[in-house]
Amino acid sequence: MVSRRDFFRGATALVGAGVVSRVGAASLPEAPIMEGAATQAPLAPPNGRPYNPVVTLNGWSLPWRMNNGVKEFHLVAEPVVRELAPGMKANLWGYNGQSPGPTIEVVEGDRVRIFVTNKLPEHTSIHWHGQRLPNGMDGVTGLNQPGIPSGKTFVYEFEAKRPGTFMYHPHADEMVQMAMGMMGFWVTHPKNQNFMKVDRDFVFLLSNYDIEPGSYTPRTSTMTDFNLFTFNSRVFPGIDSMNVRQGDRVRIRFGNLTMTNHPIHLHGHEFVVTGTDGGWTRPESRWPEVTADVAVGQMRAIEFDATDLGDWAFHCHKSHHTMNAMGHEVPTMIGADHRGVAQKINKLVPDYMVMGERGMADMGEMQMPIPDNTLPMMSGQGPFGGVEMGGMFTVVKVRKDQKPGDYKDPGWYKHPAGTVAYEWKGETPAPTRSGSAGGQSMPSANKTANIEMTVRKPSGNGGHH
């Protein structure tokens, strides 16, 4: 973390005269920045009301200062370079050196003052998604406030009235600024530290980008055809695992600021949804699930007891959201025999490789050249080979010896003998097939005939969600 104290020492002059009259002429609070992409340790509160801090996946929480009982933060909206995964970086817009910006943690009843300095090439604002606050602090440019001009600093001030999980993002040139990665998480902890207390509390945002292979900057006019789906602007295998101790009560909070819904699925455990944007759910309203669908602009908090040891997958269940740099014009070649064609083409193009005739998994194993600053599809490696996942995928690692408060990666799980799926070495019986498919309503004229189906898709729906 690097301080911008020197840079902002004279920045008070940027604050509008009306704002200065309310907050005084004191210097702005520091605006720390984060240059790395690793998950940072939880921020223990140095002052103010106590709380149980969260851990931001591949992110961090923003420090503050106390000023006459007010908790003051400093956000800097600026262009940033975000590493999506080793081998690929993106030119994004974010806050304090990263996209998403740092998580803001406060306590129910805190008086909060946030200084927002705009280092973007255009005006901006911040909407405090889900908060109850004065209308003039809601952050919708043109409706509640003028936009924050480039080079200026505005101040937002309100009381954190209700505990819960929220987000922040611009309501100014929103299509461009959010497509460029401007968003962050906000957690208001309850006054009572024992209310809804858990052992591990993770937070992250869902986001998507359209970055052409070989390029660095997202296409901001894209509406549906995104090719990178991320947890906190990281794609697997660049996403950190969530490391917990066996027996821990675990909470995972995720907010969706993409352009589509995401069914988030956990392996090996059942969970309950304990929170939404609107607050904590009543205990009698909860039921066990393994997948929680989160719509655009929504947040879900899930909780479970980490009872079973292992490396458990955690991912979006839309299969194309767990692939990197997914294309839309890849033809289906399954079942096509390329052998003769491949030999002829190789005489003219020595690097030619057959792609996809046995499915997409082959593509993850190919060492084919790709453009600079591009990730191959399905490139993650596990202890047994290719995981064949990318994008919105990570692992919850449950261990006996993970100490309380220790979030370091324990490495791959060491399976006890006899607990891993294995190859059957005996004789395989011939399959028994049913000849009555369709019943009386759809009798088959020739039970042994091969039937070829031609499927025509309607035109005009080239995108996916």
Secondary structure by P-SEA (a helix, b strand, c coil): ccccccccccccccccaaaaaaccccccccccccccccccccccccccccccccccccbbbbbbbbcccbbbbbbbbbbbbbcccccccccccccccccccbbbbbccccbbbbbbbbcccccccccccccccccccccccccccccccccbbbbbbbbccccccbbbbbccaaaaaaaacccbbbbbbccccccccccbbbbbbbbcccccccccccccccccccccccccccccccccccccccccbbbbbbbbccccccccccccccccccccccccccccccccccbbbbcccbbbbbbbbccccccccccccccccccccccccccccccccaaaaaaaaaaccccccccccccccccccccccccccccccccccccccccccccccccbbbbcccccccccccccccccccccbbbbccccccbbbbccccccccccccccbbbbbbbbbbccccccc
